[in-house]
C-alpha cells in the first residue's frame, strides 16, 4: 500500500502536467487574493482572508478533477489495472492508497496559502493582527472540502478509462454537490428547500469557514467521502 501511494505521487510529478496543474492553481489563487481589484485583500481596509476561502472551492472544482482524472482511468486504459488487481493488495487498499495520494497532493497545493496568511498578518495594524483561530478553522474546512472532492474525483475516474471523460464527470459531480444543490434550494421553499440545502457541500463549508469546527459538519463531510470511496469500490468490483 505504501509503495502504491508513492507510485501515485511520483506519477503525478513524473510529467510536466502535474507541475502545470499546481502552478495554475497557485497562479489563480494569487491573482484572486492579491491582484484582481474586486477581490484583492490589498483593497480592503482590514487584514482578512475571507476572499481566499470564498473563491478556492471554485478553483477546486476544476483543480481536483484534473489531479484525480488519471488515477484509475489511466490504469485501465494502459492495461496496468489488471496487473494491479492481481497484486497482494485488496481492492479496498488500492483505493485507499490512491485516495491518500490525492489527499497528499491537495495538501501540498494548499500549503502555500499559509504564506498568504502570514503576509496578510504582517500587513495588519499592528503587524500580526489576524484571527489565526478563525483562519485555521477555515483552512481545515477547505481541506475537508478538498478531501470530499478527491473522493468524488476518484469515483469519476473509476467510471471510465478515458481521462478527459473522468475530468468532465469529476467537474460535473463537484459542481453539482457544491453549487447545484444550493442553487436548487434557492428556487424552492419550505421543507424541500431545507432538505436539499442540507445535502449541499457549500452549506457545511460555509459553517466551517466561519472558523467553528462543528461535529455535525465534519461528520457529514466524512460520510460523503466514504460514500464516494465505497462507490468506487463497488464500480471496480463489478468490472
Secondary structure, DSSP 8 states (H G I E B T S, - for coil): -HHHHHHHHHHHHTSHHHHHHHHHHHHHHHIIIII-TTT-GGGSSS---HHHHHHHHHHHHHHHHHHHTTTTHHHHHHTHHHHHHTSSS-HHHHHHHHHHHHHHHHHHHHHTHHHHHHHHHHHSSSTT-S-HHHHHHHHHHHHHHHHHHHHHHHHHHHT-S-HHHHHHHHHHHHHIIIIIHHHHHHH--HHHHHHHHHT-HHHHHHHHHTT---HHHHHHHHHHHHHHHHHHHHHHHT-
